[in-house]
Amino acid sequence: MKTTLGNLVRDGSADYQTGPFGTMLKASEYSSEGSPLISVGEIREGFFTIHDHTPRVCEKIKLKLPQFVLEEGDIVFGRKGAINRNAIIRKSQAGWFLGSDGIRLRLTDKHDPGFFSYFLRTTMIGRWLLSNGQGAIMPSLNQKILDRLPLFLPSKSEQQRISGVLSALDAKIELNNRINEELEGMAKLLYDYWFVQFDFPITAAQAAAMGKPHLKGKPYRASGGKMIYNEALKREIPEGWMPGNLEKLGKIVGGSTPNTKKTEYFCKVGTPWITPKDLSDNSGNRFIDRGSMCVTSEGIKAASLKLLPAGTVLMSSRAPIGYLAIARNPVTTNQGFKSFVPEKAFSGDYIYSTLKHFMKLIKANASGSTFKEISGGTLKAVRIHLPPVDLVAEFTERVSSLSLQQSLLEQQNQQLTGLRDWLLPMLMNGQVTVG
C-alpha cells in the first residue's frame, strides 16, 4: 500500500513530537547524570552513540516534561544536519529524553516500528529527506516535511517478517559490540592498574632490591614499592620511571587535503583518506581501515600527504579534539589530525591507551575561540610519565590478543552491516521475499 507518513498521523496510527525548545528546557537544567538527551549528534544509522559530552536530564525534568520521554519502539530523527539518520529506541533505552534538535515518531500497534526504522533508513528515503529538507547550508526537518514522506507499507505480518530478518543481523552486530566493549574495558582496567595506580607486577630485580624476593609478581605500589616525587610532573612516580612528554611515544604527523575541485585527486577505491567525521562515524570501534573517500596517487603527491603505516594511532586535533582509532592498514588523513606513528619502545596499543587516559589534559592545552584545536608543538610538549620499556612490552603482549579479537569482531560487523544494507532495499521493494 502506497501512502504518506502524514496519512498515518491523520488516521491516528502515528504521531510526532519535536524536541523541547530553549524556553522549555534550558542548558543550565542539564545534568551530568541521569537519562541521556538524544539529539542529532547521538543519532547514527540505526543506533545511538552516547558520548562523554552528551547532556543528561534528571527525573525531575522528565516528570516536568513527560512528552519528551522516549519509549521502546520510538523512532528518532535528527531535526537538522544529518536529517537522513534515524534510530529506534530499544527496551534498554526506554526513558531516554528527546533533545531539542530531534523529532520523535511513535507508532501504534497497527504497524511494526522495526520495519519502519529499516524502511526509513533506505537510500531512497535518505535521499528524499535530504532533497526535501529546508536550508541550503544545513538541511532541517519539520513535521510538515515528514507529512509528505512517501511510504510503501505491506501488511503488518509482512512488516514483522522483514524486520525479523534484518534485526537478526543487527542482534549479532550488537552482540559483537557488547563483546568489544568488554574487551576494551579489560584493556583499560589493565592499563589503569599498571600505569595509573602503579600496581604493575614487581620484577625479580625490584623484589631483590627491596630485600623482599617473595614480592616478585605482587602489585608494586600496594606492596610498598618506592615512589619518588618528580618536580617536572608535580607528582609521585615509581622509582626508575622517567618524566617525559607525548613526543616520546612516537612520531607525531599531521595531514592535509588535496584540492577538492580536482576530481582526479579523489576516488572510491584507492589510498584511504580519513577525516574527523570518519572517526565520528567509527565511534565505538578501536580500529579503522577506511573513510568515506580515498585519494589517488596524484592527490597524495599534490597535497604532500604522508602515508601512515598500519598501527598508527589517529587522533583528531580539532572539531572536535579526541577521536581516536588505530589504523588497520596504511592510511592518510586530512589536516584535522595529529597522528602517532609508533616507534620501537611504544606500541600502538600502549599509545592508544595512553592518549585516552591523558585526553582531558590534552584538551586543556588546546586553544582557539571559534573551535578548539591543539597544535603539533603543544601536543608534543604535554607532560606524561614514561614507564620502563620492558613493562610496556609486557602490557602490549597481554593486550595484543584482546586487540586482535576486537579487530576481528569489528571486521565481522562490517561484513554483517554490508549484508544487511544489501538486503534492505531488496526486501523493501519485493525483490527478495521472506517465507
HUPE-V431993 format. One record per residue. N is the residue number from 1. OMEGA is omega in whole degrees, 0 to 359 (NA if undefined). Layout:
BEGIN
((N & OMEGA) (N & OMEGA))
END
This chain:
BEGIN
((1 & 176) (2 & 179) (3 & 176) (4 & 178) (5 & 178) (6 & 178) (7 & 178) (8 & 178) (9 & 182) (10 & 179) (11 & 174) (12 & 181) (13 & 176) (14 & 172) (15 & 180) (16 & 168) (17 & 174) (18 & 181) (19 & 184) (20 & 175) (21 & 186) (22 & 180) (23 & 181) (24 & 182) (25 & 181) (26 & 179) (27 & 180) (28 & 179) (29 & 177) (30 & 182) (31 & 176) (32 & 179) (33 & 180) (34 & 184) (35 & 179) (36 & 177) (37 & 189) (38 & 175) (39 & 186) (40 & 181) (41 & 180) (42 & 185) (43 & 174) (44 & 181) (45 & 178) (46 & 179) (47 & 180) (48 & 173) (49 & 178) (50 & 183) (51 & 174) (52 & 183) (53 & 178) (54 & 178) (55 & 177) (56 & 177) (57 & 182) (58 & 181) (59 & 180) (60 & 179) (61 & 181) (62 & 177) (63 & 180) (64 & 185) (65 & 186) (66 & 182) (67 & 181) (68 & 178) (69 & 186) (70 & 181) (71 & 176) (72 & 180) (73 & 175) (74 & 176) (75 & 185) (76 & 176) (77 & 165) (78 & 182) (79 & 179) (80 & 181) (81 & 182) (82 & 186) (83 & 178) (84 & 178) (85 & 171) (86 & 177) (87 & 182) (88 & 179) (89 & 178) (90 & 181) (91 & 182) (92 & 183) (93 & 178) (94 & 184) (95 & 173) (96 & 190) (97 & 181) (98 & 180) (99 & 186) (100 & 180) (101 & 174) (102 & 173) (103 & 180) (104 & 173) (105 & 178) (106 & 183) (107 & 172) (108 & 181) (109 & 175) (110 & 182) (111 & 177) (112 & 183) (113 & 178) (114 & 177) (115 & 181) (116 & 181) (117 & 179) (118 & 180) (119 & 182) (120 & 177) (121 & 177) (122 & 180) (123 & 181) (124 & 181) (125 & 177) (126 & 178) (127 & 180) (128 & 181) (129 & 181) (130 & 182) (131 & 181) (132 & 178) (133 & 181) (134 & 176) (135 & 181) (136 & 183) (137 & 179) (138 & 181) (139 & 179) (140 & 180) (141 & 169) (142 & 185) (143 & 179) (144 & 177) (145 & 180) (146 & 177) (147 & 184) (148 & 185) (149 & 183) (150 & 180) (151 & 169) (152 & 188) (153 & 169) (154 & 178) (155 & 182) (156 & 180) (157 & 177) (158 & 175) (159 & 182) (160 & 178) (161 & 181) (162 & 181) (163 & 178) (164 & 178) (165 & 183) (166 & 181) (167 & 176) (168 & 176) (169 & 179) (170 & 179) (171 & 178) (172 & 177) (173 & 181) (174 & 177) (175 & 178) (176 & 179) (177 & 179) (178 & 177) (179 & 180) (180 & 175) (181 & 178) (182 & 179) (183 & 178) (184 & 178) (185 & 178) (186 & 179) (187 & 179) (188 & 180) (189 & 179) (190 & 179) (191 & 181) (192 & 182) (193 & 183) (194 & 193) (195 & 177) (196 & 177) (197 & 179) (198 & 177) (199 & 173) (200 & 182) (201 & 176) (202 & 178) (203 & 178) (204 & 180) (205 & 179) (206 & 179) (207 & 179) (208 & 179) (209 & 178) (210 & 184) (211 & 182) (212 & 183) (213 & 181) (214 & 180) (215 & 179) (216 & 179) (217 & 179) (218 & 179) (219 & 190) (220 & 187) (221 & 181) (222 & 181) (223 & 177) (224 & 177) (225 & 186) (226 & 177) (227 & 183) (228 & 176) (229 & 180) (230 & 184) (231 & 182) (232 & 182) (233 & 182) (234 & 179) (235 & 176) (236 & 174) (237 & 180) (238 & 176) (239 & 180) (240 & 176) (241 & 185) (242 & 170) (243 & 179) (244 & 177) (245 & 185) (246 & 180) (247 & 182) (248 & 184) (249 & 183) (250 & 179) (251 & 181) (252 & 188) (253 & 175) (254 & 179) (255 & 179) (256 & 182) (257 & 173) (258 & 178) (259 & 185) (260 & 177) (261 & 180) (262 & 183) (263 & 181) (264 & 179) (265 & 184) (266 & 180) (267 & 178) (268 & 179) (269 & 182) (270 & 177) (271 & 182) (272 & 179) (273 & 190) (274 & 176) (275 & 175) (276 & 177) (277 & 178) (278 & 178) (279 & 176) (280 & 179) (281 & 181) (282 & 185) (283 & 182) (284 & 178) (285 & 178) (286 & 185) (287 & 173) (288 & 178) (289 & 178) (290 & 175) (291 & 181) (292 & 182) (293 & 171) (294 & 176) (295 & 178) (296 & 177) (297 & 177) (298 & 179) (299 & 178) (300 & 181) (301 & 184) (302 & 183) (303 & 183) (304 & 181) (305 & 178) (306 & 178) (307 & 183) (308 & 184) (309 & 173) (310 & 182) (311 & 177) (312 & 178) (313 & 181) (314 & 178) (315 & 177) (316 & 185) (317 & 176) (318 & 173) (319 & 350) (320 & 174) (321 & 167) (322 & 172) (323 & 183) (324 & 171) (325 & 176) (326 & 180) (327 & 179) (328 & 182) (329 & 179) (330 & 182) (331 & 168) (332 & 179) (333 & 172) (334 & 187) (335 & 180) (336 & 184) (337 & 162) (338 & 187) (339 & 182) (340 & 175) (341 & 185) (342 & 172) (343 & 192) (344 & 189) (345 & 188) (346 & 181) (347 & 176) (348 & 179) (349 & 179) (350 & 180) (351 & 180) (352 & 180) (353 & 181) (354 & 179) (355 & 177) (356 & 182) (357 & 185) (358 & 186) (359 & 179) (360 & 178) (361 & 178) (362 & 181) (363 & 180) (364 & 179) (365 & 180) (366 & 179) (367 & 179) (368 & 182) (369 & 181) (370 & 173) (371 & 183) (372 & 176) (373 & 175) (374 & 182) (375 & 179) (376 & 181) (377 & 179) (378 & 181) (379 & 181) (380 & 187) (381 & 181) (382 & 186) (383 & 175) (384 & 173) (385 & 183) (386 & 179) (387 & 176) (388 & 182) (389 & 182) (390 & 180) (391 & 176) (392 & 180) (393 & 179) (394 & 176) (395 & 181) (396 & 180) (397 & 182) (398 & 184) (399 & 184) (400 & 179) (401 & 176) (402 & 182) (403 & 179) (404 & 179) (405 & 176) (406 & 181) (407 & 180) (408 & 179) (409 & 177) (410 & 179) (411 & 176) (412 & 178) (413 & 176) (414 & 179) (415 & 179) (416 & 178) (417 & 178) (418 & 178) (419 & 179) (420 & 182) (421 & 176) (422 & 180) (423 & 189) (424 & 183) (425 & 182) (426 & 175) (427 & 183) (428 & 182) (429 & 174) (430 & 177) (431 & 175) (432 & 179) (433 & 180) (434 & 182) (435 & NA))
END
